[in-house]
Amino acid sequence: MKLKERLVMAAMGFSLAVVLLVLLDINLVIPHTEHVNSQHGRVRMGGKDSEKHKSRILQKTPSQGQEYKLSKSEEENPNSDSKSKESADDFNDVVQFLMKITQKHNRHWKASKAGRPEKSNPTIGEVVSVSEAEMSSVWGRFQYSISKEEMYSDKDPTITEVVDTMRQLPIVGISQKEGGTQLKLIIEYEDGGQALFKPMRFPRTQETLPNHFYFTDYERHNAEVAAFHLDQLLGFRRAVPVTGRILNITRDIYSLAEGDLLKTFFISPAGNLCFHGKCSYYCDTSHAICGNPDMLEGSFAAFLPAKSVAPRKTWRHPWRRSYHKRRKAQWEKDPDYCEVVRDVHPYNQGRRLLDIMDLSIFDFLMGNMDRHHYETFKLFGNDTFPVHLDHGRAFGRSGHDEMSILAPLYQCCVIRHSTLSMLLTYHSGPVPLSAALNRSLSSDPIKPVLTNQHLEAVDRRVGLVLQVARECLDSAETPENVIFIRDELYSNVKPDQPVDDGHYFKREQ
């Protein structure tokens, strides 16, 4: 009997312990759930003072928190990547729309082509009557061959010459470029040519700091190089030639520096030669640019023609961001904002609005949020391309797709036939955009220019652009309202429309 009693008592004790553990676990969970507030961005404080902060709400942009959602879904579905590859979307419906528009256009074009004058595409050299002597240098051949339609023609051998010259020619002078938020140097070559130098600040693997706004981010020299190649691969050819180059900081910079720039050189605790120059952001000892120990890589961008020869007009971008940590731009608050833009010349007809669509796609593929202005050559009037300049803040976050960069596209729902066709080719064709970009960049002296994560992001973003185009087509009355095979087919001209003088789209006060 004693053994039985002991067994019974042991069983009862074990059961009691289990019950106590369960009750304790519930007690630990319940008190926390009473105080959780699921509303996004609400700042709550514990204790007696919590009531004071009930109305303090910080708004998040629609794209914030996206990285968490992506990573969470990957944790829940570890095989999602392989599944997505198996069920890859070829966007056959979008392809069908393109084919129908092409067939319809070809039938109409053949019937109406007779007697139609060819489109004029003069170069800067032709407009300003440049002499043969001025065209003799590689710089002159590039600058004066810029045409109304593009920065350079397809497979233009002059671009290779410009790039090779920037990589190889000895440097004879150096000075700091005035203006701008970060350090840039003007490089002078022995033949009189010039290039804009952006130095390397940190390794490729260092991305934008999570708590940094787009307007306080570092500029990346490799982003400038990659942007030039991407612009070329997309068939835009609106960016200036850019290449990477590795310099000897002592021979190529320090020995040529003068004045205020020279005063900023110093030897770091590690024994490396460093300098920081003078600018609005990151020009101090704690953000110095240093050799490793003497070598420094950077990007070299070719100069455009002097403004005295080919003046440029600066335009405030209609979808410019607020450049403020709390304030939002008008387009971020008004989903019908494109109707405002379409009602303003030159966005009411012809190529300009379609150029803005190309630019937004270009920026989205790179993750570039820093597009506040753009420039055009005054010699060609309004019917010319926007110059693609200043991409130092691109390729900062490989794991984040900033959908708001595509606001022009998803608010206006217009896109060039050639742009959409190019994206479909890279998405479903034998060579994805990442492979084409990596192959193009492989010849640059600072290769690898981009990490694999950024190359993969480019392909992922191509699919996202195509998805936005599909949604536009699904909601449109006809595909011709979305896809424009010729620029002149787009028109929203009405009586008494306002004209943009370059500053029409001012920041909302």
Phi and psi in degrees as a GROMACS rama.xvg file:
@    title "Ramachandran Plot"
@    xaxis  label "Phi"
@    yaxis  label "Psi"
@TYPE xy
-61.4333  -38.0909  LYS-2
-66.2882  -41.7465  LEU-3
-61.9672  -43.2285  LYS-4
-61.7057  -40.5366  GLU-5
-63.6302  -41.6491  ARG-6
-63.9246  -42.361  LEU-7
-62.3302  -44.7038  VAL-8
-64.2246  -39.487  MET-9
-63.9377  -42.3998  ALA-10
-64.1245  -42.0366  ALA-11
-64.5918  -39.8887  MET-12
-64.7561  -40.4457  GLY-13
-64.4298  -44.1693  PHE-14
-61.5342  -41.8839  SER-15
-62.9795  -39.5105  LEU-16
-64.4878  -41.1512  ALA-17
-62.0719  -44.755  VAL-18
-61.6715  -43.1697  VAL-19
-62.5365  -41.1039  LEU-20
-63.401  -41.8002  LEU-21
-63.7057  -45.6772  VAL-22
-62.5414  -39.4956  LEU-23
-64.4621  -39.6975  LEU-24
-65.6904  -41.6022  ASP-25
-64.1825  -39.8307  ILE-26
-64.9065  -30.69  ASN-27
-74.1188  -32.7281  LEU-28
-81.1394  -45.3213  VAL-29
-60.372  -46.1707  ILE-30
-58.2136  -33.4568  PRO-31
-72.1042  -38.4549  HIS-32
-67.4539  -22.0263  THR-33
-69.9453  -23.3666  GLU-34
-108.219  1.38857  HIS-35
-79.0132  130.934  VAL-36
-112.544  118.853  ASN-37
-83.8634  -5.90155  SER-38
-69.2055  133.692  GLN-39
-63.8547  129.606  HIS-40
79.9128  0.310059  GLY-41
-75.4631  129.896  ARG-42
-92.9592  116.346  VAL-43
-117.604  141.075  ARG-44
-116.509  143.299  MET-45
-81.4544  170.797  GLY-46
82.74  -162.837  GLY-47
-69.5356  -25.4047  LYS-48
-84.1032  3.00253  ASP-49
-63.1446  -30.9517  SER-50
-64.0102  -26.0838  GLU-51
-68.6728  -18.5656  LYS-52
-113.263  13.7533  HIS-53
-62.9864  -32.0013  LYS-54
-96.9115  5.28021  SER-55
-86.5194  106.206  ARG-56
-124.963  130.386  ILE-57
-106.376  124.647  LEU-58
-82.7033  140.002  GLN-59
-100.415  150.112  LYS-60
-73.5022  156.982  THR-61
-55.7208  -28.444  PRO-62
-88.9835  -12.0335  SER-63
-70.0412  143.428  GLN-64
86.0468  -1.39707  GLY-65
-65.6549  -39.1607  GLN-66
-62.1703  -36.9174  GLU-67
-66.0064  -43.3137  TYR-68
-62.0296  -41.031  LYS-69
-64.4353  -46.1491  LEU-70
-67.4866  -34.5998  SER-71
-65.1274  -43.9544  LYS-72
-66.012  -31.8788  SER-73
-68.9191  -35.4528  GLU-74
-66.5287  -41.2841  GLU-75
-73.0667  -29.3112  GLU-76
-125.933  79.053  ASN-77
-61.2975  -20.1849  PRO-78
-100.897  14.3103  ASN-79
-63.6277  -33.0593  SER-80
-65.4382  -45.3867  ASP-81
-67.9715  -35.2457  SER-82
-66.5189  -40.8531  LYS-83
-64.7619  -34.9739  SER-84
-67.8692  -37.7358  LYS-85
-66.9138  -38.9109  GLU-86
-105.236  43.6509  SER-87
-62.7222  137.704  ALA-88
-84.9463  118.406  ASP-89
-89.2912  -1.45868  ASP-90
52.6727  47.3823  PHE-91
-63.2624  -30.738  ASN-92
-66.1794  -38.3963  ASP-93
-68.5521  -39.0001  VAL-94
-59.9818  -41.093  VAL-95
-62.9289  -40.3821  GLN-96
-60.725  -43.7185  PHE-97
-61.6965  -44.1236  LEU-98
-64.0603  -41.0037  MET-99
-65.0069  -42.2301  LYS-100
-65.9323  -39.5299  ILE-101
-62.8638  -46.6556  THR-102
-62.9906  -42.9914  GLN-103
-65.1416  -41.2462  LYS-104
-66.8004  -41.4557  HIS-105
-62.1816  -40.2754  ASN-106
-64.7979  -44.4646  ARG-107
-70.8502  -37.9366  HIS-108
-67.7482  -41.5793  TRP-109
-62.7353  -35.0081  LYS-110
-74.5247  -30.0492  ALA-111
-107.592  -1.47875  SER-112
-69.3769  -32.3652  LYS-113
-59.8539  128.416  ALA-114
83.7535  -6.31299  GLY-115
-81.5728  127.783  ARG-116
-69.033  146.719  PRO-117
-69.7713  146.837  GLU-118
-70.5736  130.868  LYS-119
-78.8831  138.451  SER-120
-139.131  67.8244  ASN-121
-71.1095  156.581  PRO-122
-99.1046  166.442  THR-123
-60.54  -40.5484  ILE-124
-59.8068  -36.8981  GLY-125
-73.6084  -35.1923  GLU-126
-71.3419  -41.7106  VAL-127
-98.0429  4.7668  VAL-128
54.2751  65.5187  SER-129
-78.1552  141.699  VAL-130
-77.4309  164.811  SER-131
-64.1892  -33.201  GLU-132
-63.1669  -39.6298  ALA-133
-70.9854  -22.7832  GLU-134
-91.207  2.4017  MET-135
-76.4988  -29.503  SER-136
-84.3999  159.892  SER-137
-64.3071  -33.8564  VAL-138
-67.4771  -42.9231  TRP-139
-64.9127  -40.7968  GLY-140
-62.8197  -38.0268  ARG-141
-70.5663  -52.8026  PHE-142
-64.5865  -41.4062  GLN-143
-86.8766  -5.06141  TYR-144
-93.5942  -2.47145  SER-145
-62.0307  129.1  ILE-146
-110.638  177.277  SER-147
-62.9594  -30.8035  LYS-148
-93.495  -27.2909  GLU-149
-161.457  161.879  GLU-150
-68.2  -35.8275  MET-151
-157.414  155.951  TYR-152
-80.2933  163.183  SER-153
-62.498  131.035  ASP-154
60.1123  32.8895  LYS-155
-70.4068  117.882  ASP-156
-65.0746  -20.6342  PRO-157
-61.8372  -33.74  THR-158
-64.7993  -40.6034  ILE-159
-63.1509  -39.5935  THR-160
-62.8399  -43.752  GLU-161
-62.3651  -46.3144  VAL-162
-62.3526  -46.1448  VAL-163
-62.8402  -38.0237  ASP-164
-65.4378  -43.5387  THR-165
-64.1782  -29.1911  MET-166
-78.5185  -33.1297  ARG-167
-112.278  -29.5744  GLN-168
-68.1992  138.128  LEU-169
-60.6427  145.102  PRO-170
-94.374  132.181  ILE-171
-117.965  -9.8248  VAL-172
-155.133  153.214  GLY-173
-151.57  139.138  ILE-174
-151.864  159.173  SER-175
-86.2504  135.939  GLN-176
-76.2731  131.833  LYS-177
-75.8825  150.302  GLU-178
81.5435  176.148  GLY-179
85.1515  160.958  GLY-180
-89.5301  -22.4133  THR-181
-131.674  166.948  GLN-182
-65.8244  128.554  LEU-183
-138.515  142.655  LYS-184
-118.243  142.922  LEU-185
-94.3253  120.574  ILE-186
-96.2595  133.449  ILE-187
-114.629  130.509  GLU-188
-98.3417  165.573  TYR-189
-67.5709  -19.5783  GLU-190
-93.4552  7.10433  ASP-191
95.3745  -7.80429  GLY-192
-73.6798  162.497  GLY-193
-134.753  155.664  GLN-194
-146.055  155.957  ALA-195
-99.2176  124.014  LEU-196
-106.217  126.113  PHE-197
-115.429  119.625  LYS-198
-80.7634  157.777  PRO-199
-71.848  133.748  MET-200
-108.329  -35.7649  ARG-201
-154.051  169.311  PHE-202
-64.7317  161.285  PRO-203
-57.9531  -33.6729  ARG-204
-74.3753  -15.2845  THR-205
-82.8377  117.643  GLN-206
-101.673  179.854  GLU-207
-56.9066  132.969  THR-208
-64.8712  136.979  LEU-209
-54.7794  -33.0807  PRO-210
-97.7902  11.5009  ASN-211
-91.9735  135.783  HIS-212
-76.402  161.45  PHE-213
-59.8131  -29.7494  TYR-214
-87.757  -1.90719  PHE-215
-116.805  6.06666  THR-216
-70.2299  153.985  ASP-217
-67.5385  155.555  TYR-218
-93.3169  141.86  GLU-219
-112.709  126.631  ARG-220
-64.6739  -38.0846  HIS-221
-68.5742  -25.9237  ASN-222
-66.0522  -36.2708  ALA-223
-64.4153  -40.6945  GLU-224
-65.762  -48.0428  VAL-225
-64.2038  -36.1977  ALA-226
-63.7236  -40.9277  ALA-227
-60.0545  -45.2247  PHE-228
-68.2834  -39.5192  HIS-229
-65.1919  -43.2587  LEU-230
-57.5844  -39.8361  ASP-231
-69.4654  -42.7965  GLN-232
-66.8805  -29.6167  LEU-233
-79.7203  -5.52675  LEU-234
82.5521  10.9522  GLY-235
-77.5819  -51.4651  PHE-236
54.5348  51.8071  ARG-237
-119.564  1.40315  ARG-238
-100.879  148.29  ALA-239
-71.6724  151.507  VAL-240
-61.2679  133.675  PRO-241
-135.365  141.276  VAL-242
-140.326  159.207  THR-243
-90.1159  156.547  GLY-244
-156.445  143.988  ARG-245
-102.998  123.517  ILE-246
-107.725  158.454  LEU-247
-93.2781  111.742  ASN-248
-61.5917  -30.4324  ILE-249
-74.2932  -49.2529  THR-250
-76.7394  -43.865  ARG-251
-90.9453  -18.265  ASP-252
-122.481  -59.1086  ILE-253
-60.6974  -44.0398  TYR-254
-69.2553  -17.8932  SER-255
-105.89  -11.3178  LEU-256
-70.0719  149.502  ALA-257
-140.505  164.819  GLU-258
58.5806  -135.401  GLY-259
-63.2989  -33.4596  ASP-260
-64.7722  -43.0698  LEU-261
-61.3046  -34.0332  LEU-262
-67.5408  -16.6393  LYS-263
-91.4436  1.63826  THR-264
-79.9721  144.946  PHE-265
-159.278  166.421  PHE-266
-98.5495  125.136  ILE-267
-75.7143  165.881  SER-268
-56.8729  -25.0156  PRO-269
-83.0277  -3.17244  ALA-270
88.1842  13.3578  GLY-271
-95.7549  147.828  ASN-272
-79.5395  127.61  LEU-273
-132.301  161.297  CYS-274
-155.291  163.966  PHE-275
-137.076  -12.5647  HIS-276
62.4525  -161.89  GLY-277
-134.084  125.543  LYS-278
-162.023  -177.952  CYS-279
-73.6351  -39.4656  SER-280
-124.282  143.494  TYR-281
58.1952  30.2774  TYR-282
-112.005  71.6663  CYS-283
-151.533  175.349  ASP-284
-60.6521  -35.4041  THR-285
-75.0565  -11.6477  SER-286
-124.693  37.5283  HIS-287
-72.4588  158.25  ALA-288
-102.054  123.105  ILE-289
-124.145  149.968  CYS-290
-76.5264  166.208  GLY-291
-136.955  80.0841  ASN-292
-76.4271  -29.0419  PRO-293
-115.396  -14.0449  ASP-294
-92.6846  140.732  MET-295
-142.389  127.091  LEU-296
-99.5885  157.811  GLU-297
-166.849  178.136  GLY-298
-103.638  144.771  SER-299
-121.71  118.956  PHE-300
-111.332  133.687  ALA-301
-67.5207  146.828  ALA-302
-79.1235  146.725  PHE-303
-80.787  167.947  LEU-304
-57.9944  150.52  PRO-305
-56.5852  143.851  ALA-306
-65.285  -21.4368  LYS-307
-69.6157  -24.9784  SER-308
-94.6454  -46.8993  VAL-309
-131.517  81.1683  ALA-310
-61.2858  148.616  PRO-311
-118.062  146.484  ARG-312
-102.363  132.484  LYS-313
-97.9211  129.714  THR-314
-117.196  134.397  TRP-315
-74.2678  125.678  ARG-316
-65.7366  129.349  HIS-317
-58.0063  -31.5205  PRO-318
-103.615  35.1559  TRP-319
-64.8956  141.609  ARG-320
-79.2513  167.514  ARG-321
-75.1998  -21.9112  SER-322
53.4343  43.7357  TYR-323
-142.123  143.341  HIS-324
-72.6791  -14.9512  LYS-325
-125.464  -34.8674  ARG-326
-73.9152  143.714  ARG-327
-108.632  149.983  LYS-328
-76.066  163.293  ALA-329
-60.2888  -40.6101  GLN-330
-65.4219  -22.0517  TRP-331
-78.3905  -16.7023  GLU-332
-107.514  -18.8246  LYS-333
-117.724  106.204  ASP-334
-66.1411  -17.549  PRO-335
-100.074  21.8687  ASP-336
-59.1171  -31.9339  TYR-337
-60.8338  -29.172  CYS-338
-62.6403  -31.7077  GLU-339
-67.1738  -44.7071  VAL-340
-67.7182  -44.076  VAL-341
-63.7674  -17.2509  ARG-342
-90.4031  1.07365  ASP-343
-114.459  131.866  VAL-344
-75.1885  135.605  HIS-345
-96.7064  15.3087  PRO-346
-83.2807  0.934334  TYR-347
-93.1262  -5.57221  ASN-348
-164.201  162.563  GLN-349
71.5714  -148.458  GLY-350
-85.6455  -21.7367  ARG-351
-60.2451  -47.8424  ARG-352
-64.653  -37.1602  LEU-353
-67.3854  -33.2842  LEU-354
-64.1941  -38.4656  ASP-355
-65.2104  -35.6526  ILE-356
-63.6626  -45.5639  MET-357
-58.5461  -42.945  ASP-358
-65.6146  -38.3602  LEU-359
-68.1024  -37.9521  SER-360
-66.6267  -43.972  ILE-361
-57.5832  -47.2392  PHE-362
-65.8452  -39.1152  ASP-363
-64.155  -41.7362  PHE-364
-61.7946  -28.6991  LEU-365
-95.1784  -12.5109  MET-366
73.443  31.7162  GLY-367
-93.5925  111.662  ASN-368
-96.5458  -4.83518  MET-369
-96.6739  66.6697  ASP-370
-123.547  90.0155  ARG-371
-100.49  -32.8631  HIS-372
-137.861  167.536  HIS-373
-145.515  165.751  TYR-374
-126.047  152.352  GLU-375
-133.996  159.713  THR-376
-83.6996  124.067  PHE-377
-63.3898  -28.8195  LYS-378
-57.3158  -28.0446  LEU-379
-100.893  4.19407  PHE-380
71.2152  -151.55  GLY-381
-88.5506  -17.4859  ASN-382
-89.8091  62.837  ASP-383
-149.522  171.594  THR-384
-82.1146  151.221  PHE-385
-81.4307  134.138  PRO-386
-72.2891  130.355  VAL-387
-88.1581  103.039  HIS-388
-126.349  155.046  LEU-389
62.7927  83.7276  ASP-390
-119.494  26.8479  HIS-391
-65.4484  -20.7795  GLY-392
-99.9383  15.2647  ARG-393
-84.2149  170.312  ALA-394
51.9195  49.0735  PHE-395
-100.752  -28.1614  GLY-396
-136.704  97.4411  ARG-397
-70.4379  -27.023  SER-398
-92.8842  3.72985  GLY-399
-126.444  130.901  HIS-400
-108.551  105.647  ASP-401
-81.2095  92.7195  GLU-402
-64.3997  -24.349  MET-403
-65.0547  -18.8265  SER-404
-63.484  -26.666  ILE-405
-87.867  11.9424  LEU-406
-52.935  -42.8466  ALA-407
-56.1879  -39.5834  PRO-408
-71.7366  -48.4659  LEU-409
-81.6767  -12.6464  TYR-410
-89.5912  -34.5747  GLN-411
-94.7446  -32.1887  CYS-412
55.4235  49.8969  CYS-413
-132.799  145.373  VAL-414
-156.615  147.848  ILE-415
-70.1232  143.167  ARG-416
-58.7457  -44.1962  HIS-417
-65.0795  -37.8281  SER-418
-67.9005  -46.3354  THR-419
-64.0172  -40.3497  LEU-420
-63.3148  -41.9066  SER-421
-62.8526  -43.5532  MET-422
-64.4467  -39.9181  LEU-423
-65.185  -38.2919  LEU-424
-62.082  -44.1203  THR-425
-70.3136  -32.3041  TYR-426
-74.0049  -42.9263  HIS-427
-111.894  -8.01438  SER-428
-80.1642  -177.833  GLY-429
-70.3403  -24.6906  PRO-430
-119.666  107.018  VAL-431
-67.985  161.45  PRO-432
-60.815  -36.4212  LEU-433
-61.3926  -41.2027  SER-434
-68.6664  -41.8683  ALA-435
-64.275  -40.3725  ALA-436
-68.1667  -42.9018  LEU-437
-63.7889  -39.7191  ASN-438
-66.7328  -40.1453  ARG-439
-66.0537  -38.0258  SER-440
-77.9893  -14.1978  LEU-441
-66.5816  -16.9237  SER-442
-90.068  -4.35331  SER-443
-78.7117  144.169  ASP-444
-61.502  -22.0532  PRO-445
-103.695  24.8292  ILE-446
-62.7804  150.833  LYS-447
-72.0942  130.603  PRO-448
-76.275  -40.8349  VAL-449
-120.918  149.621  LEU-450
-75.6286  163.036  THR-451
-60.6005  -33.7549  ASN-452
-62.3374  -40.0813  GLN-453
-72.3227  -34.6588  HIS-454
-65.6817  -41.9441  LEU-455
-63.86  -36.8041  GLU-456
-62.8336  -36.0602  ALA-457
-60.5748  -45.4013  VAL-458
-64.5315  -41.6765  ASP-459
-61.1863  -40.123  ARG-460
-73.2279  -28.0194  ARG-461
-58.3275  -45.1642  VAL-462
-61.6888  -37.4169  GLY-463
-68.746  -37.4331  LEU-464
-63.5758  -43.5925  VAL-465
-64.0122  -35.0003  LEU-466
-65.8026  -40.3275  GLN-467
-63.7822  -42.5517  VAL-468
-61.393  -39.8994  ALA-469
-62.585  -44.5312  ARG-470
-63.2848  -36.4189  GLU-471
-64.1113  -43.5356  CYS-472
-65.217  -38.1771  LEU-473
-65.7304  -31.0282  ASP-474
-95.7454  -4.83744  SER-475
-87.2232  152.667  ALA-476
-66.9325  -43.6427  GLU-477
-138.177  150.274  THR-478
-62.9902  -24.7965  PRO-479
-67.0393  -17.8802  GLU-480
-76.7942  -13.8475  ASN-481
-110.127  -48.9221  VAL-482
-99.8402  124.272  ILE-483
-115.632  115.194  PHE-484
-81.4572  -20.7898  ILE-485
-137.517  140.784  ARG-486
-60.6489  -37.464  ASP-487
-68.8899  -10.9729  GLU-488
-75.066  -20.0378  LEU-489
-85.9948  125.239  TYR-490
-154.722  132.684  SER-491
-134.298  35.9456  ASN-492
-72.6148  130.86  VAL-493
-137.692  162.516  LYS-494
-64.9662  146.031  PRO-495
58.4889  40.3731  ASP-496
-83.8605  144.189  GLN-497
-67.7702  158.724  PRO-498
-117.572  131.531  VAL-499
-81.0743  122.441  ASP-500
-94.7417  8.91189  ASP-501
109.468  -17.9432  GLY-502
-128.92  19.6036  HIS-503
-64.343  -42.2589  TYR-504
-90.6849  74.185  PHE-505
-79.6428  157.914  LYS-506
-65.0701  136.001  ARG-507
-65.558  131.129  GLU-508
